Amino acid sequence: MIRPATTDDATQVAPLFILAMGHIAGIFANSDRYEDAIPFFEDFFIRKGNQYSHEFTLVCEEEGVVTGSVTGYDGALLHLLRQPILDQLRKTKPDFSPDDETEAGEYYLDCINVHPDHQGKGIGKKLIHAFCNKAQLLGYNRVGLIVDLDNPRAKKFYENLGFKVSGIKAFMGHRYFHMVKEVV
């Protein structure tokens, strides 16, 4: 079942953020051990008004276990939603200033992942469809996301779901395909 996330999902969703973000989680944790970022994501997940909040997350739940999640928001709100994250990160990295990975005019899919024990069951596709439906219900015409240029498998996955490359974006030390899907 796909449903809106609640604060009670924090301990199950935070590790999924780590899986989705890879090296970015390490930057947030200021550690080579990405899992060190779990408390960071748990904290922001339970708060409102930031890009990793439960209020912007859908989860797939099976028998009380969160098997996957998708988090996203209005791209025009990136700077507002990112500010609480930046405030925290700049306590140890005062010059931390990431590029923008999204833009106004799109409902941005920031983070999606499926727990490794549940991959290959179509959960990711279901989450993306639910996310696109949510975007359409909220009045958006376009969903956007980024995919690392070094991840052709993910690029193909999104292409099979109707996303098309619209350009290249630099973000946090990597280059990404910016992909969009019209949801009208």
HUNORVEN-V333106 format. One line per field, one symbol per residue. phi: phi as a letter, one per 30 degrees, with the letter a starting at -180 (. if undefined). psi: psi as a letter, one per 30 degrees, with the letter a starting at -180 (. if undefined). Layout:
phi = ???
psi = ???
This chain:
phi = .cbddbdddedcdeddedddchdddddddhadcedddedededddddcibdcdedcbcbcbbhicdcaabbaadedceddddedddeddddcbecdadddcbaejbccddababeedbdicideddddddddddedddjdcbcbabbeedbdddededddcjdbdclbbcahibcbdccbbdbd
psi = kklkllfffefeeefeeeeefbfeeeeefhlfjefffeeeeeefefllglfgkffgkklkkjhgkjfllkkllkffgeeeffeeeeeeefefifgkillkfalkfljkjekklkkefglgggeeeeeeeeeeeeeeefgkfkkllkkkfgifeeeeeeefggkkkfakkkkhglkkkjklkkg.
